[in-house]
Amino acid sequence: MKLFIILIILVIFLALIYLRLRPYIKMARRMFGLVRDVRGMGQNETIQPLRSETAVDNKLVRCAACGTWTPATRAVKLRSSSATYCSHTCLETSAARSSKRKTAS
């Protein structure tokens, strides 16, 4: 029974150490993978910069309410109009302004 408790404590201790070192282990694997890729390349091949697959998605759009530039992937857009907003707050503010204009007319 005593040996079993010591074994459990040892396993918990090793698990905690692994959890603390996991980010460093991932970084080391990436670095060794990069070295392996560069070393394995032939003389004809050149190193090409990594391109983001989401480069097209990083298009900036301007908020119709406050004028802030926001990535298109994070912008709020109404289906009924082409206006885009940086947040739901700006959307609600713009809707409140337009409803006040309609009631004032």
JOTA-V645209 format. One record per residue. N is the residue number from 1. RES is the residue in three letters. PSI is psi in whole degrees, 0 to 359 (none if undefined). OMEGA is omega as a letter, one per 20 degrees, with the letter a starting at -180 (NA if undefined). D_LAST is the distance of its C-alpha to the last C-alpha in Angstrom with 1 decimal. Layout:
N,RES,PSI,OMEGA,D_LAST ; N,RES,PSI,OMEGA,D_LAST
This chain:
1,MET,319,a,84.7 ; 2,LYS,319,r,84.7 ; 3,LEU,322,r,84.5 ; 4,PHE,318,r,81.6 ; 5,ILE,318,r,79.6 ; 6,ILE,319,r,80.5 ; 7,LEU,317,r,79.3 ; 8,ILE,315,r,76.0 ; 9,ILE,319,r,75.5 ; 10,LEU,318,r,76.4 ; 11,VAL,317,r,74.0 ; 12,ILE,317,r,71.1 ; 13,PHE,315,r,72.1 ; 14,LEU,324,r,72.2 ; 15,ALA,318,r,68.8 ; 16,LEU,320,r,67.2 ; 17,ILE,316,r,68.8 ; 18,TYR,317,a,67.5 ; 19,LEU,324,r,64.0 ; 20,ARG,327,a,64.1 ; 21,LEU,354,a,65.6 ; 22,ARG,316,r,63.5 ; 23,PRO,323,r,61.0 ; 24,TYR,326,r,64.0 ; 25,ILE,318,r,65.8 ; 26,LYS,317,a,62.8 ; 27,MET,318,r,62.6 ; 28,ALA,320,r,66.4 ; 29,ARG,319,r,66.1 ; 30,ARG,318,a,63.5 ; 31,MET,316,r,65.5 ; 32,PHE,326,r,68.7 ; 33,GLY,320,r,66.9 ; 34,LEU,317,r,65.6 ; 35,VAL,318,r,69.2 ; 36,ARG,319,r,70.6 ; 37,ASP,318,a,68.1 ; 38,VAL,319,a,68.9 ; 39,ARG,326,a,72.6 ; 40,GLY,352,a,72.6 ; 41,MET,145,r,71.0 ; 42,GLY,178,a,73.3 ; 43,GLN,334,a,73.8 ; 44,ASN,332,a,71.7 ; 45,GLU,147,r,68.6 ; 46,THR,156,r,66.2 ; 47,ILE,122,r,63.8 ; 48,GLN,141,r,60.3 ; 49,PRO,146,r,57.4 ; 50,LEU,129,r,55.6 ; 51,ARG,139,r,52.2 ; 52,SER,134,r,49.4 ; 53,GLU,340,a,48.5 ; 54,THR,23,a,44.9 ; 55,ALA,325,r,44.6 ; 56,VAL,326,a,42.1 ; 57,ASP,348,a,40.0 ; 58,ASN,17,r,39.8 ; 59,LYS,137,a,37.2 ; 60,LEU,140,r,34.5 ; 61,VAL,153,a,30.8 ; 62,ARG,135,r,28.0 ; 63,CYS,133,a,25.4 ; 64,ALA,339,a,21.9 ; 65,ALA,309,a,20.7 ; 66,CYS,348,r,23.6 ; 67,GLY,8,a,25.6 ; 68,THR,140,r,28.8 ; 69,TRP,131,a,31.3 ; 70,THR,145,r,32.5 ; 71,PRO,141,a,35.2 ; 72,ALA,331,a,33.9 ; 73,THR,336,a,35.9 ; 74,ARG,354,a,34.1 ; 75,ALA,151,r,30.5 ; 76,VAL,127,a,28.0 ; 77,LYS,137,r,26.5 ; 78,LEU,144,r,24.1 ; 79,ARG,327,a,25.6 ; 80,SER,341,a,22.5 ; 81,SER,172,a,21.7 ; 82,SER,4,a,24.0 ; 83,ALA,140,r,22.6 ; 84,THR,150,a,25.2 ; 85,TYR,152,a,25.1 ; 86,CYS,336,a,28.1 ; 87,SER,170,r,27.7 ; 88,HIS,332,r,25.9 ; 89,THR,314,r,24.6 ; 90,CYS,322,r,22.7 ; 91,LEU,314,r,21.5 ; 92,GLU,321,r,20.1 ; 93,THR,316,r,18.6 ; 94,SER,320,r,16.8 ; 95,ALA,321,r,15.6 ; 96,ALA,319,r,14.4 ; 97,ARG,316,a,12.5 ; 98,SER,326,r,10.8 ; 99,SER,327,r,10.1 ; 100,LYS,322,r,8.7 ; 101,ARG,321,a,6.3 ; 102,LYS,321,a,5.4 ; 103,THR,332,r,5.5 ; 104,ALA,335,a,3.8 ; 105,SER,none,NA,0.0
